[in-house]
Structures are given as C-alpha cells and as structure tokens.
Amino acid sequence: MSDSHGHCDAFLPIIGILCVDIAQPLQNLHGNEVHSYLAASYVKYLETAGAKVIPIWNNSPRVYYEEIMNKINGILLPGGAIYFNKKYCKKELTNDSYSSAQHIYDIAVQLNRKGKYFPLWGTCLGFQLMLTHSAGVEDVRQDCQPMNCSRAIKFEDEKVLQQSKLFANISQDMREKMSQQPFGFHFHKYCITKQRLEMFKIAKLWRVLATNEDENGLEFISIVEHKEFPFFGAQFHPERVMFEHMGPQDHCHHCISCFKLNQYFARFFVDQCSKSDNRFANYDDELRHSIYNFPSIYTAPLKLHWQHCFLFKADVDYKSN
C-alpha cells in the first residue's frame, strides 16, 4: 500500500509462531535445560513475505493466549513431532504444544465470531492439530506411508477453487506449475483423509483444496481452508524448500520455480494477517516480544532436520521493559 506521493504504509503484520516441544535430537544436546524450540526457517519464511515474528509459548495458561492474541495479527502452527496423547509421552518429553494449539484454535474461533479478524495457518503437525481441535477429539489423523519427498498437488475441481480464499485469484500459470512440479515437500507418517473429516463430523466446516497420495495410493488432504474463518493449512512444508538444505540426505526438491510457488502461501497468509486490526501498545512493547531477543544455534553441522533453531527454557518470558 502507498499514497499518491509513493510513501509506503509502515504497518507490517506481527505473526506469532507456536513453540514446539523440544525434539529428541535437541534434548540430547541440551538436556532438560531447553523446553521448546522453533526452526528459524518459519521465521524467515514469514519475514520474506513482509511480516514480523514473535514466539508463542507452549506451556502457558489460557489467559496468556487470550492476551497475546489481542496484540498480534495471526498465528502459524508449525511442523514438528509431538505425542497427541500425553500418556504415551516418553518420561523426559512433553506435549504442551497440543494443549496450547487447542487454546489458540478456540480463542481464534471466538475472536472471529466477535468480528475480530484473526487468521491461523497450520503446517504439517500444525495442520493436523488445527483439524484435530476443530473436531474436538483426541486425534483425527491416520497412519500413512512415511514420506520424505517433494510432490506436485492434485487440485480439487474448479468450483471448489473459485469458492476459496486461498486460490480464487491464483493465476492459471501458477496453478499449472503447482499441478506439475514437485514443489511441496512432505515429511510425515500421519495423514488426514476426506473420510476422516466425515467420520469426525467436520467435513462441512472445511474446504479441501488439494490432495496427494502416499506410496500405497492412499489419498490424503494436502491443502485445506475453513469455510467460515480465515484458517488455512498444508500437510507439506512451504518453508523447508527455501530455507532447509540437508546435504546428501536431502530429498526436498529445491529449484527457483519451487521457491516462487511456496512463497505464494507465505504472501497469502501475511496478506490475511494484515487485515487484522490488532496492535501492540507501543513500539517498545513490540520490540520486547521479538523473536530476536532469544538464543539460537546453527544446527546444520549437527546433521539435524534444521539449519538454524531458536531455543527456549521452560520459564522463558518476553524481555522486560
């Protein structure tokens, strides 16, 4: 946005990313000192589309999420690996992201019903959590063949796409490329099918926009959006194609055209978040919440799943005034 003199609108949406319970490889390095983490690729993914980023804690009471979600403009629920049922957790691990995502989903529904525009995006695990909490059950996922590969997507029919927010204005050229190029990186062993949406009585709430198949031919949902609220999700990882390069063991298809296709989703979500009227009280308050107040490590030499991660202790909080 700019005025007649060419001056740009200074507002950049501030998007929260939910911290994920510490992954086993990171815990092996840091022990119980670190409670949660964020892959920096999610931060860079949103920043390149014009957003600022803050971390959202995954071990806080509901009132915290209510307060922070009235200051920021949207939340991204990232990928990761957690237990959906706490009783199956290994003794040293937690699953706080599960209950935190439930608070976030429920509050986002309330805000939108009150007329306060608040978008959500779920990637991989975040996509699965969003649909699970929409159903109000423990887990809507099912097993599928483990995937570590890039795939093109199979779009739903034209009528469905024209009804959607996400794809209504997509160019024909981009649609064709998404249908033909292996741009979407899948790294998961659970899937959600159309049949599962029917089984858990949420099929009428969600619009399936695209699908994929696993090695056994099981069709699963790749891209979805809520029919009423600005909630969107993808089973694949748009951020990984651009920012995670894992060397010889990397099965992600990296190419310039793939970067552009994945950037479409970042730009769309950031644009949705820019429609939110939420603001921090002042610039200093905004700065003390920034992701860059917190420590990070370069993880690529450790041969983990990520190039760079932010790490958070259990008692972490935003910077003091």
Buried (B, 14 or more C-beta within 10 A) or exposed (E): EEEEEEEEEEEBBBBBBBBBBBBEBBBEBBEEEBBBBBBBBBBBBBBBBBBBBBBBBBBBEBEBBBEBBEBBBBBBBBBBBBBBEEEEBEEEBBBBBBBBBBBBBBBBBEBBEEEBBBBBBBBBBBBBBBBBBBBEBEBBBBEBEEBEBBBBBEBBEEEBBEBBBBBEEBEEEBBEBBEEBBBBBBBBEBBBBBEBBEBBEBBEBBBBBBBBBBEEEBBBBBBBBBEEBBBBBBBBBBBBBBBBEBEEEEEBBBEEEBBEBBBBBBEBBBBBBBEBEBBBEEEEEBBBBBBEBBEBBEBBEBEBBBBBBBBBBBEBEBEEE
